[in-house]
Amino acid sequence: MRPALRPPYSYRDDPEVPSFDDDCILVVMDGDCALCSATARRIARLDRDDMVRICTAQSPLGRGLLGHYQLSPDDPDSWLMLHEGRARGSLDAIVALFPKLHHGFVPLRVLGVLPVGVQDWLYARIARNRYHFGKTDLCALPDPELLRRLIS
């Protein structure tokens, strides 16, 4: 599911969105999903330039941002990335984020040429089955690099 199209930084004027430092890339993901937890840990390991912060969909900030972009924190398709005030979701967010973190992910960009409907379908297949990978608490005993990136 794609976030609703809004002007850059529109969340700053939304009273439902707690203020936060938006100088970094912010990723909002399910805090109970083992796949999302593994992804967050991978982001923390790859982010050598300290440019990414992570927020759970269940936190006040995560709920506020997802609501602002007409996404639901209870919908497994809700994965949001904010960069320079612009929101991306679904596979589009993953394809935009990971090549920034490591050159080994640059080939992912080829997925960006797929039609939006195909991208969303692929992402939805993974998202809807994410609990097959298990459930975990993203915030439970995180390593120091991940802990430093978590915001609520």
N, C-alpha and C positions, 0 to 999 in steps of 0.2 A: 504494500500500500504506500502510495506516495503522499508526502505531506502537502497540505493545501498551499497553493502558491500565495505568497505574501511578500510585501516589500522587505528588503534587507533590514534587519534589526527591529522588525515590527514587534517582537516579543518584549522589547524594553518598555513599551507603552501598555502592556497587558497586565492589569493588576493581579491576575491569577498566576503570573510567572514571577517567582522570587528573583531578586536581583542576583547576578553572578558575574564573575569576571569572564567576559566573552572575547578576550584577546587570544585565547587558545581555541583549537578545534575541540568541540564538545560532542561526545558520543553518548546517546541515551539508549540503554539496552536493558533487557529483562534481568533483574538481579537474582532470579531463582533458577535460571536455566544454566545447566552445566556447559552447553555449547557456548553460550554468551560469556560465561565465566572464563572459559578457555580462551575465547577471543579477546577478552579484556586483558588477560595475562600476556597474551601474545603482543597486543598493542603496547603494553608496558615494557616488554622486552625489546621491541623494535624501535620504540620512540626515543632515539638517542638525542634528538634535538629538543625534547621536553615540550612538544607542541600540542599534546592531546590530554584532555581531561575526560573522565568517564563518570557518568551519572546513571543510577538505576531508574528504570521506569516507575518503580514503586515509591521513589522519594518525592517530596513536595516539588522540587525543581523538575524532575522528570515528568511528573503528572501535569504540571503547569505547562511545560513546553509541548508535550504531546497533545494536550487539549488545545493549545493555541494553534497547532497545525492540524487540528481535527483528526488526530490519531488517538487511539485508545491504549492506555497502559495495559489493558487486559487482552488486547489483540496481539497474537504472536507475530503478526506482520509489522508491528510497530518497532522500527529500529530507525533512529534519527541521528543525523550528523549535522551539526551547525559549523559552518566555516565562513568567516567574514560576514556574519549576519545572515547567511543564506542557508536554507534547510534542504537536506537531501535525505531520502529514505530508500529502503529496499536495497536491491543489488546496486543501484546507482551510488549509494553512499559507500558501500564496500569497495566498489571499483574506483571511487575517487580517493578514499582514505589510504588503502594499503600501499599503492605505489608511492605515496608521499613518505611512507615509513621505511620502505626498503626497495631497492631497485629490482630485487628478485620477483616482486609482485607486478612489475610493469606489464607483463603479458595479460594480466587481468583486464587491462583496458580494452582488449578486444571484445569483451562482453558488453562494453558500452555501445557497440555498433548494433547490437540486437535491438529489435523493436521493443518499446517500453512494455508492451503487454507480455512479451516473452521473458524479459528480465523479471517482471513482477511475478510471473508464473513460476519461474525457477526459484526465486527467493521464497515465495509462499510455500513451495514444496518442502524446503528446508525448515522454514520457520514453523510450519504447522506440525512438523515431526520433531521439533527440537528436544522435547522431553524424552524422546527415545534415547538420547545421549545421557539422560539422567537429570536430576534436580540437585541444585546446590545453592548456597548463599554466596553471592559474589563478594559480600563484605566479610564473610567469616574467615578469619585468619589469613588475610591477604599478605602477600610478600610486600616488603617495604616499597618497591617501585610501583606496585599497583595501588597500595594504600595512599601514596603521595598524590596520585592522580584522581582518586575518588572525591567527588563533591556531591553534596546533597542540596 
